């Protein structure tokens, strides 16, 4: 399948939504999960890219989502209303939640496909180059949409590593075929080991992808990051793991999340909607996995010696966790692997540039094993 598979010349058969959405990123860290033995086939043999198995034989990580050109500006403080502040520096880097997760999968040396849309412009080429050099992420299902710019974001980075982000959807939200078929990426979705989704593309696209994955017995992880609008119940009905952070959980449920007990009560709202597993990122307090009918699994953060930039940390965790899961690691191993990857991510500026290699993640985990208690 060639790049441009999402392009469509059929009039009236294109989806275009162009919301602007903003979010403030907390310091992040993360946890553990399992898939219930319902009607899904066994998708998680104990495989490893370092084993005798060829990487081509492994069920791929398939990320369907957004790709943005991130415009980084370093500032001492956010501007007030009607105020202009000078940035200390500026930089253009590839990003977007979908592209970030795909890049992480590639950097971790796992077979990874990215399914998404970019504009036919310089920012689109920036994203292609970044993904192609991130462990060879497969771009067979990336489309260049004429007449629509690549999605982009302004990342306002403060000295403490925290950031505020403004996103313009661009090609992420425009030009998708209203009905997806195999040539739009559903074929590779049905053959995936796990599918990762976010909310920086239209919900209608996510629904079609998640439905196709469910019909093929492929687990779906939905990151809550992106649009502020309520999540369609149909989308949630196809999701195996829903992963919000504290603020997203509070916004989506209208409930407080200040304490761990508050978080648990808010999570039960998603259990009531049919989502069996909710993976909550709790910032400096770590993370927790809530499996319906079981005790929550808590995970403290793996502290970074210095936090440079939290952008992409949640995406790094999600992708690293998914990779470990497909490789057949235990729940605890998946958790530690993902937390280590996120800890390394926040030590480097930028989203895709900060994605860690497999060697660096395993090295950090080894150092934790041998460090004194």
C-alpha positions in Angstrom: 0.0 0.0 0.0 1.4 3.4 -1.0 1.5 6.6 1.0 -1.6 8.6 0.3 -3.9 5.7 1.0 -6.2 8.1 2.8 -6.5 10.4 -0.1 -10.0 10.4 -1.7 -11.2 12.1 -4.9 -14.8 11.2 -4.3 -16.9 14.4 -3.6 -18.9 14.3 -0.5 -16.9 11.4 1.0 -14.5 13.4 3.1 -14.6 14.1 6.8 -13.5 17.5 8.0 -13.4 18.7 11.6 -11.1 21.5 12.6 -11.4 22.2 16.3 -8.7 23.9 18.2 -7.9 22.4 21.6 -5.5 23.2 24.3 -4.1 21.3 27.3 -1.6 21.8 30.0 0.7 18.9 30.5 1.5 17.7 34.1 4.6 15.8 35.1 3.8 12.3 34.1 4.5 8.7 35.0 2.6 5.4 34.7 1.4 1.5 35.1 0.2 -2.1 34.5 -2.5 -4.0 32.7 -4.0 -7.2 31.5 -6.6 -8.4 29.0 -9.5 -10.5 30.2 -9.9 -13.9 28.6 -13.2 -13.2 26.9 -13.7 -13.8 23.2 -10.2 -12.5 22.2 -7.7 -14.9 20.7 -4.3 -15.2 22.3 -2.3 -12.3 20.8 0.5 -12.2 23.3 3.0 -15.0 22.8 6.2 -14.6 24.8 8.2 -13.1 21.9 11.2 -10.7 21.8 12.9 -8.8 19.1 16.1 -10.1 20.4 15.0 -13.8 20.1 15.4 -16.0 17.0 12.1 -14.7 15.7 12.4 -12.2 12.9 10.8 -8.8 13.8 8.8 -9.3 10.6 7.1 -12.3 12.2 5.8 -10.3 15.2 2.3 -8.9 15.3 2.9 -5.2 14.8 2.1 -2.2 17.0 -0.4 -0.1 15.0 -0.8 3.5 15.9 -3.7 5.4 14.3 -3.7 9.1 15.2 -2.3 12.5 14.8 0.9 14.0 13.5 1.9 17.6 14.2 4.8 20.0 13.7 5.6 21.2 17.2 6.7 24.8 17.4 8.7 25.0 20.7 9.1 28.3 22.5 11.0 28.5 25.8 9.6 31.2 28.1 10.0 32.2 31.8 6.2 32.6 32.3 3.0 32.4 30.4 1.7 35.7 28.9 -1.3 37.4 30.5 -4.3 38.7 28.6 -3.2 41.4 26.1 0.5 40.8 27.0 3.4 39.9 24.8 6.4 38.0 26.2 9.7 37.3 24.5 10.8 33.6 24.1 14.3 32.6 25.0 14.5 30.2 22.0 12.3 28.6 19.3 12.5 25.3 17.5 10.4 23.2 15.1 10.2 19.5 15.9 7.9 16.6 14.8 5.3 15.5 17.2 1.6 14.8 17.7 0.3 12.0 20.0 0.0 9.4 17.3 3.3 10.1 15.7 5.0 10.2 19.2 3.6 6.8 20.0 4.7 5.3 16.7 8.2 6.8 17.0 8.5 5.3 20.5 7.5 1.8 19.2 10.2 2.2 16.5 12.9 3.4 18.9 12.1 0.3 21.0 12.9 -1.8 18.0 9.4 -3.2 17.6 7.6 -3.5 14.2 5.4 -0.4 14.2 3.0 1.1 11.6 1.7 4.6 11.8 -1.7 5.4 10.2 -2.5 9.0 9.8 -2.6 12.1 7.6 -0.3 15.0 6.9 -0.4 18.0 4.5 1.6 18.1 1.3 4.0 20.7 2.8 7.3 21.2 4.6 5.9 20.2 8.0 4.6 16.9 6.5 8.1 16.2 5.2 9.5 17.0 8.7 7.2 14.3 10.2 8.0 11.7 7.6 11.7 12.2 8.1 11.4 12.0 11.9 9.4 8.7 11.8 11.6 7.1 9.1 14.6 7.7 11.3 12.8 6.4 14.5 13.6 2.8 14.1 12.1 2.6 10.6 8.4 3.2 11.5 6.3 1.9 8.5 4.5 4.7 6.8 2.5 2.7 4.2 -0.8 4.1 5.5 0.2 7.8 5.9 -1.6 10.0 3.4 -0.6 13.5 2.2 -3.8 15.6 1.9 -3.6 18.3 -0.7 -5.0 21.7 0.2 -4.9 21.1 4.0 -1.8 22.0 6.1 -0.1 19.5 8.4 -1.4 19.7 11.9 0.7 21.9 14.2 1.1 22.9 17.8 2.6 25.7 19.8 4.4 24.3 22.8 5.2 26.9 25.5 7.9 25.3 27.6 8.6 26.7 31.1 11.9 26.4 32.9 10.6 23.6 35.2 9.9 21.4 32.3 6.1 21.9 32.4 4.3 23.1 29.2 1.1 24.5 27.8 0.1 23.5 24.3 -2.2 24.9 21.7 -3.1 22.5 18.8 -4.4 23.2 15.3 -5.8 20.0 13.8 -5.1 20.6 10.1 -4.8 17.3 8.2 -5.4 15.3 11.4 -9.0 16.5 11.3 -9.7 17.0 7.6 -10.0 14.8 4.5 -10.5 11.4 6.0 -12.8 9.1 3.9 -16.1 8.9 5.7 -16.0 5.1 5.3 -12.7 3.4 5.9 -11.7 0.2 4.1 -8.7 -2.1 4.1 -6.7 0.3 1.9 -7.2 3.0 4.5 -5.4 1.0 7.1 -8.1 -1.4 8.4 -6.2 -4.4 7.0 -3.1 -3.7 9.1 -5.3 -2.9 12.1 -6.9 -6.4 11.9 -3.4 -8.0 11.9 -2.0 -5.9 14.8 -0.8 -7.1 18.2 -2.4 -4.0 19.7 -3.9 -0.8 18.4 -3.2 2.6 20.0 -5.7 5.5 19.5 -5.9 9.1 20.8 -8.4 11.9 20.4 -6.5 14.2 18.0 -8.3 12.7 15.0 -12.1 12.5 14.4 -14.0 10.2 16.8 -15.8 8.7 13.7 -12.4 7.5 12.5 -11.4 6.1 15.9 -14.8 4.2 16.1 -14.3 2.5 12.7 -10.7 1.5 13.6 -11.7 0.2 17.1 -14.6 -1.7 15.7 -12.4 -3.4 13.1 -9.8 -4.3 15.8 -12.5 -5.7 18.1 -13.9 -7.9 15.3 -10.4 -9.3 14.7 -9.7 -9.9 18.4 -7.1 -7.1 18.6 -6.9 -5.2 21.9 -7.4 -1.4 21.7 -5.9 1.2 24.0 -7.5 4.7 23.9 -5.5 7.6 25.2 -7.9 10.3 26.5 -5.6 13.2 25.3 -6.9 15.5 22.6 -10.4 16.9 22.2 -12.3 18.1 25.3 -15.7 16.8 24.0 -17.4 13.8 25.6 -16.2 10.5 24.3 -18.9 8.7 22.2 -20.2 5.6 24.1 -19.8 3.6 20.9 -16.1 4.2 20.9 -15.8 3.2 24.5 -17.6 0.0 23.8 -14.7 -1.2 21.6 -11.9 -0.1 24.0 -10.0 -2.6 26.2 -8.0 0.0 28.1 -8.9 3.6 28.6 -6.0 5.8 29.7 -6.6 9.4 31.0 -4.5 11.5 33.3 -5.9 13.1 36.4 -7.2 16.3 34.8 -8.7 14.4 31.8 -10.5 12.0 34.2 -11.9 15.0 36.2 -13.0 16.8 33.1 -14.7 13.8 31.5 -16.5 12.7 34.6 -17.1 16.0 36.3 -15.8 14.5 39.5 -12.8 15.5 41.7 -9.5 13.6 41.4 -7.5 15.2 44.2 -7.2 12.0 46.3 -6.7 8.4 45.3 -10.1 7.6 46.6 -11.5 10.4 44.4 -9.8 8.9 41.4 -11.3 5.5 42.1 -14.8 6.9 42.3 -14.3 8.7 39.0 -13.0 5.6 37.4 -16.1 3.6 38.4 -18.0 5.9 36.1 -16.1 4.4 33.1 -16.6 0.9 34.5 -20.3 1.6 34.5 -20.0 2.5 30.8 -18.5 -0.8 30.1 -14.8 -0.1 30.1 -13.2 -2.9 32.2 -9.8 -1.4 32.5 -8.8 2.2 33.2 -5.2 3.2 33.4 -4.8 6.6 35.2 -1.6 8.7 35.0 -1.3 10.5 38.3 1.6 12.8 37.7 4.1 13.0 40.6 2.0 10.4 42.5 2.7 7.8 39.9 -0.1 5.8 38.2 -2.7 3.2 38.8 -4.5 0.5 36.8 -8.2 -0.1 37.8 -9.5 -3.4 36.6 -13.2 -3.8 37.3 -13.8 -6.2 40.2 -10.2 -6.2 41.4 -8.0 -4.1 43.7 -6.3 -1.3 41.8 -2.6 -1.7 41.0 -0.5 1.3 42.1 2.9 2.2 40.6 5.2 5.0 41.9 7.2 7.1 39.4 10.7 6.3 38.4 12.3 9.6 39.2 14.4 11.4 36.6 17.5 13.2 37.9 16.4 16.3 35.9 13.1 17.1 34.2 13.8 19.0 31.0 10.5 18.6 29.1 7.4 16.6 29.9 6.1 16.8 26.3 5.5 13.3 25.0 6.0 11.5 28.3 2.5 10.0 28.4 2.8 8.9 24.7 6.1 7.3 25.5 4.6 5.4 28.4 1.6 4.2 26.3 3.7 2.9 23.5 6.3 1.3 25.7 3.7 -0.4 27.7 2.0 -1.7 24.5 5.3 -3.1 23.2 6.1 -4.9 26.4 2.6 -6.3 26.5 2.8 -7.7 22.9 6.1 -9.2 23.7 4.5 -11.3 26.5 6.0 -9.6 29.5 4.2 -9.9 32.8 2.0 -7.1 34.1 4.8 -5.9 36.4 7.4 -6.1 33.7 5.2 -4.1 31.4 4.7 -1.5 34.1 8.4 -1.1 34.9 9.4 -1.0 31.2 6.9 1.7 30.5 7.8 3.8 33.6 11.5 3.6 32.8 10.8 4.7 29.2 8.8 7.7 30.4 11.5 8.6 33.0 14.1 8.8 30.2 11.8 10.8 27.9 11.4 13.8 30.3 15.2 14.3 30.4 15.3 15.4 26.7 13.7 18.4 25.0 11.1 17.6 22.3 8.6 14.8 21.8 9.9 12.5 19.1 13.6 13.4 19.8 13.1 12.3 23.4 11.8 8.8 22.7 14.3 6.4 24.3 16.0 3.4 22.8 15.4 -0.2 24.0 19.0 -0.3 25.2 18.6 2.8 27.4 15.4 1.5 28.9 16.8 -1.9 29.8 19.9 -0.2 31.1 17.9 2.0 33.4 15.9 -1.0 34.7 19.2 -2.9 35.3 20.6 0.0 37.3 17.5 0.1 39.5 17.8 -3.6 40.2 21.4 -3.2 41.3 21.0 0.1 43.2 20.8 0.0 47.0 17.4 0.2 48.5 
